Amino acid sequence: MRSRSDDELYSLQNRYLGPPGRTLMWQARYSAYGLWLAYGFVFLIIRAQLGLFDGFLGYVIVVVAAVVATQYTMRVITPDRPTVAVLRMFAAELRAPRPESDTVVSVSDPRHVLVSPTRPRPREVRR
């Protein structure tokens, strides 16, 4: 069963609701399933390289992390901004030239801080 929209722009955002008569507990756009698979694959590689969370717990963490990452990414993806455009924007952001900044470390010396023995008071307003 699919939910269909009459608007041509939003027809690209069809959602799979599950088999007829047995709807799923969630609604997801078709692009979300592909994005979830991609995130899951990347997180599996990261898990294997880092050697964290051995056993079944590791796979559960990968699935949950992929779901969370997909949810946050799908908030950005709209009919006006498709998945490919978001990926291109992310890649362009990574490749953008950054200004080179030199780090300047400054340390204040307490010998050069002026200390007054009396507390400063606000000035009186003249009328």
Secondary structure by P-SEA (a helix, b strand, c coil): cbbbbccccccccccccccccccccccccaaaaaaaaaaaaaaaaaaaaacccccaaaaaaaaaaaaaaaaaaaaaccccccaaaaaaaaaaaaaccccbbbbbbbbbbcccbbbbccccccccccc
